[in-house]
């Protein structure tokens, strides 16, 4: 396989991967989408050739062997884009084996570890004088006992690294929750006992009051010398589940005052590559406070195109040894909508007699781009509608009917949510 431009390899073709394929493919970059699952909507994009391969989380040794064989057939080194934390861990673990054939769009090992480990991120924020919620690290029950008199409530119980709760059976053990709000000492003890079955290591973080629209993202690219190149902002409007979920409606924003602290923090860390840095507005203190750093492409990165900043193409050009493309930052109010999750969330609100339905639709008004649908690339959405959405909708209808039947006879437990499986598949969180 030879080409005048290096081939970009995208790991997993859900929201993030499909968006990367479109950003690069629209510019004539050859793209190969890697996936361990068939029937994924991203496989049907016109902007990438799909290849089925082992999973980075479940079969890492088989995947590295697969990639080495593929790399040997390339005319020049390929460029690999991860789309989930397990991909980052995989690429970091096998850097040496992959290096002859690929360049990796990830930071160096120590920097990557500092981004994935929320405690290390907290320490770097303190060193860089970045406002951040108070955090406490737990390695076991003794650590928990030692901080009980210091913890302030409400707070949040989180994994030290997000992927740790998604390994093996851990996701089931933690109740399929990425973060757990805590409102009392008793609740902290109870919830920690539950999650400790999956991983005794955890982080307790002060909870900042405010709705989902208090969360602002600074997305940026730092070059090989850890220097800020370009960035843009987004604001979460709707998360599913509310408070600690995945963005369903996210809008381009202008909070350029966050550029300087973000650049300072990442430069101090020696960060290179693509970053999504999350802040939350603390109304009580009148300041944005750092929540976490995501050191890879994420679901809503396509909003950068509306803001005149295509971080994926910036990353590609630097790793391909091409001149940096000119970026023309501009204000934008475009909204990114995960249409699959949106529809499921809307139907769930209908089931709850319309509670919150009007607000959901109001938030979706305006100029929009979608996670799956594109007029220039319609097949992924059609594939999703036929292969995934229709079966999910039928399953939802059956669950609702069953819940109603059980309720009538006076027993059983009514399901609280019906969109979790769709969200997990759609949001690249596997």
Secondary structure, 3 states (H helix, E strand, C coil): CCCCCCCEEEECCCHHHHHHHHHHHCCCCCEEEEECCCCCHHHHCCCCEEEECCCCCCCHHHHHHHHHHHHHCCCCCEEEECCCHHHHHHHHHCHHHHHCCEEECCCCHHHHHHHHCHHHHHHHHHHCCCCECCEEEECCHHHHHHHCCCCCCCEEEECCCHHHHHCCCHHHHCCCCCEEEECCHHHHHHHHHHHCCCCCCEEEEECCCCCHHHEEEEEEEECCCCCEEEEEEEEEEEEECCCCCEEEEEEEECCCHHHHHHHHHHHHHCCCEEEEEEEEEECCCCEEEEEEEECCCCCCCCHHHHCCCCHHHHHHHHHHCCCCCCCCCCCCCCEEECHHHHHHHHHHHHHCCCCCHHHHHHHCCCCEEECCCCCCCCHHHHHHHHHHHHHHHHHHHHHHHHHHHHHHCCCCCCCCCCCHHHHHHHCCCC
